Amino acid sequence: MKTMTKAILGAMFLMATPALANDSYHVYKTSNGECEIDTRDHAKMKDQRGTDQCMGHFSNRTDAEKVRSSQVKSGSCKCPSGNNC
């Protein structure tokens, strides 16, 4: 039983890995002036947050956080409440 469970979990992980690898992080300036990092595409972001003003695309979150931090420091946007920019 444990072997079968491990096999199923392993298969699920392998199927999910390509989807995770294709994730792209975007830095958006929201309608209230905050810089937000999100994986939603422009159309979904426009529908759900009221903006599609993208300030950059990144393949990993660390790079997106660096750009958000520099945008906040330059005054282009503000840090979302509860985040450390």
Number of C-alpha atoms within 10 A of each C-alpha: 6 7 8 9 10 11 12 12 12 12 11 11 11 11 11 11 10 10 9 9 10 10 15 16 21 28 25 25 22 20 13 12 13 19 27 20 22 17 15 16 13 15 12 13 18 15 10 10 14 13 17 20 16 17 17 14 18 17 13 14 18 11 16 22 20 12 21 27 18 14 20 17 13 10 10 14 20 20 18 16 8 6 7 8 17
